[in-house]
Every structure is written in C-alpha cells, then in structure tokens.
Amino acid sequence: MRNALLVQARGTCATPGCDAPYHWLQADHIQPATNHGPTSVANGQILCQPDNHAKSDS
C-alpha cells in the first residue's frame, strides 16, 4: 500500500509547500485506524515524518 500511495503522491508529502526528502516519507491514515479508519489506498496519504508526528500530536 505504501508504494501505491507514493506513486499516487508522486513521491511528495501531502502537506502543501512541504519539500521533505523522499526518505522521510511515511504512509498515513487520513481517518485514523483508532477511529475505525480503514487501511486502504482511499484512506491513505503520504506525509513526511515531521508532518505525520504533528498530525498525531494534534
């Protein structure tokens, strides 16, 4: 699934204006799994590690 999301995102973070390096990119649930979000490409996005952690902290 991560590879499919990377292709869909063209290898970039979903956060507008973010130019994080490729090796920082992670697959992320848009609707968190803890809130019954499915593990699927439709509910996935690519975020860099800092943006993913910031999302998790909010």
Sine and cosine of phi, psi and omega as CSV:
sin_phi,cos_phi,sin_psi,cos_psi,sin_omega,cos_omega
0.00,0.00,-0.64,0.77,0.00,-1.00
-0.85,0.53,-0.69,0.72,0.00,-1.00
-0.89,0.45,-0.66,0.75,0.04,-1.00
-0.89,0.46,-0.67,0.75,0.02,-1.00
-0.92,0.40,-0.63,0.78,0.03,-1.00
-0.89,0.46,-0.66,0.75,0.04,-1.00
-0.90,0.43,-0.73,0.68,-0.01,-1.00
-0.86,0.51,-0.64,0.77,-0.04,-1.00
-1.00,0.06,-0.01,1.00,-0.03,-1.00
0.84,0.55,0.58,0.82,0.09,-1.00
0.93,0.36,0.46,0.89,0.00,-1.00
-0.77,-0.64,0.40,-0.91,0.05,-1.00
-0.92,0.38,0.59,-0.81,0.00,-1.00
-0.96,0.29,-0.24,0.97,0.01,-1.00
-0.96,0.28,0.85,-0.53,-0.02,-1.00
-0.82,0.57,0.73,-0.68,0.04,-1.00
0.99,0.11,-0.10,0.99,-0.02,-1.00
-0.98,0.20,0.75,-0.67,0.05,-1.00
-0.83,-0.56,0.63,0.77,0.00,-1.00
-0.86,0.51,0.53,-0.85,0.03,-1.00
-0.91,0.41,0.46,-0.89,-0.06,-1.00
-0.79,0.62,-0.66,0.75,-0.09,-1.00
-0.94,0.34,-0.13,0.99,0.09,-1.00
-1.00,0.00,-0.17,0.99,-0.15,-0.99
-0.97,0.25,0.64,-0.77,-0.03,-1.00
-0.70,-0.72,0.49,-0.87,0.14,-0.99
-0.98,0.21,0.63,-0.78,-0.06,-1.00
-0.67,-0.74,0.59,-0.81,0.14,-0.99
-0.98,0.18,0.77,-0.64,0.10,-1.00
-0.93,0.37,-0.81,0.58,0.16,-0.99
-1.00,-0.09,0.91,-0.41,-0.11,-0.99
-0.81,0.58,0.57,-0.82,0.06,-1.00
-0.86,0.51,-0.53,0.85,0.02,-1.00
-0.92,0.38,-0.30,0.95,0.08,-1.00
-0.96,-0.28,0.48,0.87,0.04,-1.00
0.93,0.38,0.42,0.91,0.09,-1.00
-0.96,0.29,0.72,-0.70,-0.02,-1.00
-0.95,0.32,0.47,-0.88,0.14,-0.99
-1.00,0.02,0.99,-0.10,-0.06,-1.00
-0.45,-0.89,0.33,-0.94,0.05,-1.00
-0.88,0.47,-0.61,0.79,-0.01,-1.00
-0.89,0.45,-0.46,0.89,0.01,-1.00
-0.96,-0.27,0.35,0.94,-0.05,-1.00
-0.88,-0.47,0.36,-0.93,0.10,-0.99
-0.46,-0.89,0.25,-0.97,0.07,-1.00
-0.97,-0.24,0.81,-0.58,0.10,-1.00
-0.80,-0.60,0.48,-0.88,0.14,-0.99
-0.96,0.27,0.31,-0.95,-0.05,-1.00
-0.83,0.56,-0.74,0.68,0.00,-1.00
-0.88,0.48,-0.66,0.75,0.00,-1.00
-0.94,0.35,-0.58,0.81,0.04,-1.00
-0.91,0.42,-0.68,0.73,0.02,-1.00
-0.92,0.39,-0.63,0.78,0.03,-1.00
-0.89,0.45,-0.63,0.78,0.04,-1.00
-0.90,0.43,-0.66,0.75,-0.02,-1.00
-0.92,0.40,-0.53,0.85,-0.04,-1.00
-0.98,0.18,-0.28,0.96,-0.06,-1.00
-1.00,-0.02,0.00,0.00,0.00,0.00
